[in-house]
Amino acid sequence: MMNKNLGLRIKRHRLKKRISLSRLALIAGVSKSYLSSIENHETNPSAHMIQKIAKALEVPVEQLLSIQVETLDPEWIELFSQAKEIGLKKEDIRDFLAYEAWKSDLKKGGQL
C-alpha cells in the first residue's frame, strides 16, 4: 500500500531546509530519480531507505512517518540518570514501584 503522505512529508522537509532534490539524493546516497519517485508517490521506500532519507534531512524517522512519540519529562530522565549513577538497577526501581503500589492498595482498602 502506497503512503502518499510520506512522499509529501519528505518533500516538505526538503524544501523547508532549502535542499534540492539532487542534493538530498546525494546526501542520502540514493538516486535522484528514486527520490523523485518517492516524493511523487510512485515508489514505496523500504524502512532502510526511509532511515537514510531521514538522516540526510536531519529529522527523526518518526517525523517522516508521522508517528507520535511520547517523550519523557526531562525531570524523569534526570531522576533515572541519578538513580543509575548511585547504582540502582531497573529491578530495584521495579521492586520499589511494586512496594508502593502494594502500600497504595492497602490504604485504599483501609488496612494501613
CYANA upper distance limits for C-alpha pairs under 8 A (distance plus 0.5 A):
  1 MET  CA     44 ASN  CA      8.31
  2 MET  CA     41 HIS  CA      7.48
  2 MET  CA     42 GLU  CA      8.49
  2 MET  CA     43 THR  CA      7.94
  2 MET  CA     44 ASN  CA      6.26
  3 ASN  CA      7 GLY  CA      7.92
  3 ASN  CA     41 HIS  CA      7.75
  3 ASN  CA     44 ASN  CA      7.56
  4 LYS  CA      8 LEU  CA      7.11
  4 LYS  CA     40 ASN  CA      8.43
  4 LYS  CA     41 HIS  CA      5.83
  5 ASN  CA      9 ARG  CA      6.52
  6 LEU  CA     10 ILE  CA      6.71
  6 LEU  CA     38 ILE  CA      8.50
  6 LEU  CA     39 GLU  CA      8.07
  6 LEU  CA     64 LEU  CA      6.72
  6 LEU  CA     65 LEU  CA      6.66
  7 GLY  CA     11 LYS  CA      6.68
  7 GLY  CA     38 ILE  CA      5.83
  7 GLY  CA     39 GLU  CA      4.32
  7 GLY  CA     40 ASN  CA      6.78
  7 GLY  CA     41 HIS  CA      6.39
  8 LEU  CA     12 ARG  CA      6.61
  8 LEU  CA     39 GLU  CA      6.45
  8 LEU  CA     40 ASN  CA      8.25
  9 ARG  CA     13 HIS  CA      6.67
  9 ARG  CA     64 LEU  CA      6.40
 10 ILE  CA     14 ARG  CA      6.61
 10 ILE  CA     39 GLU  CA      7.12
 10 ILE  CA     53 ILE  CA      8.44
 10 ILE  CA     64 LEU  CA      6.94
 11 LYS  CA     15 LEU  CA      6.58
 11 LYS  CA     39 GLU  CA      6.51
 12 ARG  CA     16 LYS  CA      6.45
 13 HIS  CA     17 LYS  CA      6.72
 13 HIS  CA     57 LEU  CA      7.44
 14 ARG  CA     18 ARG  CA      6.65
 14 ARG  CA     19 ILE  CA      5.85
 14 ARG  CA     20 SER  CA      7.68
 14 ARG  CA     21 LEU  CA      8.16
 14 ARG  CA     24 LEU  CA      7.86
 14 ARG  CA     57 LEU  CA      7.22
 15 LEU  CA     19 ILE  CA      6.45
 15 LEU  CA     20 SER  CA      7.95
 17 LYS  CA     57 LEU  CA      8.35
 19 ILE  CA     23 ARG  CA      6.62
 19 ILE  CA     24 LEU  CA      6.76
 20 SER  CA     24 LEU  CA      6.72
 21 LEU  CA     25 ALA  CA      6.60
 21 LEU  CA     32 LYS  CA      6.94
 21 LEU  CA     35 LEU  CA      7.85
 21 LEU  CA     36 SER  CA      7.71
 22 SER  CA     26 LEU  CA      6.70
 22 SER  CA     32 LYS  CA      6.00
 23 ARG  CA     27 ILE  CA      6.70
 24 LEU  CA     28 ALA  CA      6.42
 24 LEU  CA     53 ILE  CA      8.24
 24 LEU  CA     56 ALA  CA      7.17
 24 LEU  CA     57 LEU  CA      7.96
 25 ALA  CA     29 GLY  CA      6.30
 25 ALA  CA     30 VAL  CA      5.50
 25 ALA  CA     31 SER  CA      6.13
 25 ALA  CA     32 LYS  CA      5.68
 25 ALA  CA     35 LEU  CA      6.87
 26 LEU  CA     30 VAL  CA      6.94
 26 LEU  CA     31 SER  CA      7.82
 26 LEU  CA     32 LYS  CA      8.21
 27 ILE  CA     56 ALA  CA      6.13
 28 ALA  CA     52 LYS  CA      5.91
 28 ALA  CA     53 ILE  CA      5.85
 28 ALA  CA     55 LYS  CA      7.85
 28 ALA  CA     56 ALA  CA      5.59
 29 GLY  CA     52 LYS  CA      8.08
 30 VAL  CA     34 TYR  CA      7.27
 30 VAL  CA     35 LEU  CA      7.33
 31 SER  CA     35 LEU  CA      6.81
 32 LYS  CA     36 SER  CA      6.55
 33 SER  CA     37 SER  CA      6.62
 34 TYR  CA     38 ILE  CA      6.87
 34 TYR  CA     43 THR  CA      8.18
 35 LEU  CA     39 GLU  CA      6.80
 36 SER  CA     40 ASN  CA      6.54
 37 SER  CA     41 HIS  CA      6.60
 37 SER  CA     42 GLU  CA      5.42
 37 SER  CA     43 THR  CA      5.94
 38 ILE  CA     42 GLU  CA      6.37
 38 ILE  CA     43 THR  CA      5.41
 38 ILE  CA     44 ASN  CA      6.91
 38 ILE  CA     45 PRO  CA      7.27
 45 PRO  CA     49 MET  CA      6.29
 45 PRO  CA     50 ILE  CA      6.90
 46 SER  CA     50 ILE  CA      6.83
 47 ALA  CA     51 GLN  CA      6.74
 48 HIS  CA     52 LYS  CA      6.83
 49 MET  CA     53 ILE  CA      6.69
 50 ILE  CA     54 ALA  CA      6.51
 50 ILE  CA     61 VAL  CA      7.41
 50 ILE  CA     64 LEU  CA      8.43
 51 GLN  CA     55 LYS  CA      6.59
 51 GLN  CA     61 VAL  CA      6.54
 52 LYS  CA     56 ALA  CA      6.71
 53 ILE  CA     57 LEU  CA      6.62
 54 ALA  CA     58 GLU  CA      6.38
 54 ALA  CA     59 VAL  CA      5.75
 54 ALA  CA     60 PRO  CA      6.56
 54 ALA  CA     61 VAL  CA      5.92
 54 ALA  CA     64 LEU  CA      7.46
 55 LYS  CA     59 VAL  CA      6.79
 55 LYS  CA     60 PRO  CA      7.86
 55 LYS  CA     61 VAL  CA      8.37
 59 VAL  CA     63 GLN  CA      7.12
 59 VAL  CA     64 LEU  CA      8.05
 60 PRO  CA     64 LEU  CA      7.52
 61 VAL  CA     65 LEU  CA      6.79
 62 GLU  CA     66 SER  CA      6.12
 62 GLU  CA     67 ILE  CA      5.43
 62 GLU  CA     68 GLN  CA      7.59
 62 GLU  CA     69 VAL  CA      7.84
 63 GLN  CA     67 ILE  CA      6.79
 63 GLN  CA     68 GLN  CA      8.34
 72 LEU  CA     76 TRP  CA      7.12
 72 LEU  CA     77 ILE  CA      7.24
 73 ASP  CA     77 ILE  CA      7.12
 74 PRO  CA     78 GLU  CA      6.68
 75 GLU  CA     79 LEU  CA      6.56
 76 TRP  CA     80 PHE  CA      6.64
 77 ILE  CA     81 SER  CA      6.60
 78 GLU  CA     82 GLN  CA      6.66
 79 LEU  CA     83 ALA  CA      6.75
 80 PHE  CA     84 LYS  CA      6.65
 81 SER  CA     85 GLU  CA      6.67
 82 GLN  CA     86 ILE  CA      6.88
 83 ALA  CA     87 GLY  CA      6.99
 83 ALA  CA     88 LEU  CA      5.79
 83 ALA  CA     89 LYS  CA      8.30
 84 LYS  CA     88 LEU  CA      5.68
 84 LYS  CA     89 LYS  CA      7.06
 88 LEU  CA     92 ASP  CA      6.58
 88 LEU  CA     93 ILE  CA      7.75
 89 LYS  CA     93 ILE  CA      7.15
 90 LYS  CA     94 ARG  CA      6.67
 91 GLU  CA     95 ASP  CA      6.53
 92 ASP  CA     96 PHE  CA      6.66
 93 ILE  CA     97 LEU  CA      6.64
 94 ARG  CA     98 ALA  CA      6.60
 95 ASP  CA     99 TYR  CA      6.62
 96 PHE  CA    100 GLU  CA      6.67
 97 LEU  CA    101 ALA  CA      6.56
 98 ALA  CA    102 TRP  CA      6.63
 99 TYR  CA    103 LYS  CA      6.71
100 GLU  CA    104 SER  CA      6.60
101 ALA  CA    105 ASP  CA      6.66
102 TRP  CA    106 LEU  CA      6.80
103 LYS  CA    107 LYS  CA      6.77
103 LYS  CA    112 LEU  CA      8.29
104 SER  CA    108 LYS  CA      6.75
105 ASP  CA    109 GLY  CA      6.77
106 LEU  CA    110 GLY  CA      6.71
106 LEU  CA    111 GLN  CA      5.76
106 LEU  CA    112 LEU  CA      6.24
107 LYS  CA    111 GLN  CA      6.34
107 LYS  CA    112 LEU  CA      5.60
